[in-house]
């Protein structure tokens, strides 16, 4: 048999590699835009910063839940594997369908559109420029991931260094070069401080940390290193987010943040003049590329796990030369490109993709939290190199947060959310086919 046919995943990622992957997955374009929406729903600077701290702590709680699951049940399938073991194959297959058609591919397409919007500002390509850039970025990063785990890992480290440098640069410019906002009495938010809505935006900005679960089969010494990757990655992002939000607050003040449609650009302009906007576009492009690359890397792993469970040989193949699931990468990127085409037809690509993915994402994250409790009860003797602290309070808080965000995403996302849910329900025939195949 060829190397391509009989290869298996080889642990090759160090703690540093995993942390870089995780930071790159979390830090995306949201931190350059969503703080304005948080400011609109908070009543003071202290409350604004406090909500970002709260968002970081909620994210850390989720990371602790995932750290226990990933260390105890390492698999390229990540959440798919957890759900399969705890709640059964039907739930796991429905999740795999949702992830491959809605969650992961929709998120990849959404960030690709953001890259396209900012690349268009640097080098316009006409009316379809953003969509062309979105497709081009997806194809380029797919080729890097096809080259191999080593190449995609190194690309991720480079992108992460660039985007962390971007956040530090914006923060430095805000504190050192821009004049502070004049002191003024803060007018309460029009909503009276809708803190629930503020935390929705904040947790979207922290989104992506759960993707680390798909690295568990690639991480060396996963028993010890998975919790380090999740904890250090989350705390690092939390520190960076607090720093840049303090810079926003220093330069613009809460009232100025509420009035700004491009909050990071206004900070850059205050410190560097008109050239700051160009530099910010480069920063956002780096952040978008980092998120897309990391999402392609982790997302293809669930296709591989699904192929193994359904005995779909072409999908389960693991490349020995690249140490990656090549066919899974091809399929995932093809679906993401189709969603780019769909988003381009709506002329609201980014918003369409966010609305499309949010409810389904939070529903299955809730089920992962439930799985952590089920597996603790059902398999008490199973080796758990890391045990989440304050059990069962930790997974209970995580599940309640996911339920609240599921409700909020349906309430605010409108028709896009219904489309995502409809696509999820189309996965039911997949369950029927899988059952028939299992009985054959």
PyMOL commands that set and color helices and strands:
alter all, ss='L'
color gray80, all
select helices_A, chain A and resi 3-6+15-26+30-32+35-40+45-72+79-87+89-122+129-147+149-177+195-205+209-215+222-259+263-272+275-309+313-316+326-346+349-378+393-413+415-425+428-439
alter helices_A, ss='H'
color red, helices_A
deselect
rebuild
show_as cartoon
